[in-house]
Amino acid sequence: MALIVTEQVRAGMTLAAPVLDRRGRMLIPAGHELSERHVQALRTWAIAHVEVEGEPEVSSERVSVDPELAAAAERIVAERVARNDATHPLVAELFRFAVDAEAHALASGGAAP
């Protein structure tokens, strides 16, 4: 099972966990194979990430982001997680992941949810 950001979701992937909206309502059940229409809907619904079956694809390429966008992304994410314990290893790793996702979303002209 792999947790991936919505930008990496492709038609043909199978959900390992249900996709829920912000209120906890199920949008797409676990085990469902995603179509292109589902992929577009996930982006429209501002779903940040999903769990899919299989192993994550690991890319050796790292796309760099403009330092100004990276700084803006860090400020945005810091505001979102201000009440969390930044010294906790899991929170620190989630913060890094969220900043990376936000920076790439800003670079592509959008904003991560």
N, C-alpha and C positions, 0 to 999 in steps of 0.2 A: 504494500500500500504506500502511496506517495501523496504528500500534501503539496499541491502546486498552486501557483498564482494563476488567476483567471487568464492572463495573457498567454499562458503556456497551454491552456486547454485546447484540444483538437477534437474534431468529429471522429468518432470511432472509439474514443476512450470510454471505459466503463467506471461508473461511480462506485467507490468502496464505502461511501457513507452518504446519507441523504443530504441534499442541499436545502438549507433552511433560510428563510428570510430573517430580518432583524427581530421579528416578533416570535420567531420559533416555528412558523408555519412551514410545512414541507412544500418545496417547489418542485423538486425532482427526487424520486426515491433512490435508495442505494440499489446497485445492480443494474441500473438503467444505462444503456449505451447511448452516448451523446451524439446527436446529429449536429449539423452546422447551425440549424435553427436554435438548438439548445445553447450552443456556444455563444451565439449572438444575444440570446436572452440572459445568460449569466452576466454578460457585460452590461446589458441594459439595466438589470436588477442591481448592479453595483456589488456583485458578489466578489469578495476579495480573493478567495482561494477555495479549492475543493479537494477532496480526497479521491484519488483514482486508484484502480487496481494496477498492480505491477510496480516495478522499481522506477524511481525518478531517473530521468535522463540527465547525466552529468556532463556538462560542457566544460572543456578546458579553457574556452574563450571567455573572457570577462569583458563585458561591454563597459567602457568608461563613461562617466557622466560628468558634465561640466561641474567644476567645484562650486560654483554659485548655486546650481540646482541642487547639488548634494547638501549644501548648507541650508537651503530653503526647506528641503525635505526633512532634514534633521529637526528644524524648528517646528514644522508642522506635526511630526510624530511626537516630539517631546511634549507638545501641548496636549495631545491625545492621551498620553500615558503618564501625565504628571503625578497622578495619585498612586502610582505603582512603585514598588521597591526596586530602583534601578540597580542595586547591588546584587540582586538575586540573579544567578546565572541564567535561568530560563527567561526572565524578563529582559536581561541584557541581550540575549540571542534573538528574542522576538523583536526587540527594538532595532537591532541591526538589520534584520530581515525586512521590517516595515519601512525603515529608512531607504533601503535599497529599492523596494517596490515603489515607494512614493517618488523617489528620484527618477526612476525609469518612466513612471507615469507622467511626471512633469516634463521629461525630455520628449515624450511622444505627444505632448500637447494636452494631456488630460490630468487627472488627479486620481490617485488611488482612493478607494472608499475608506 
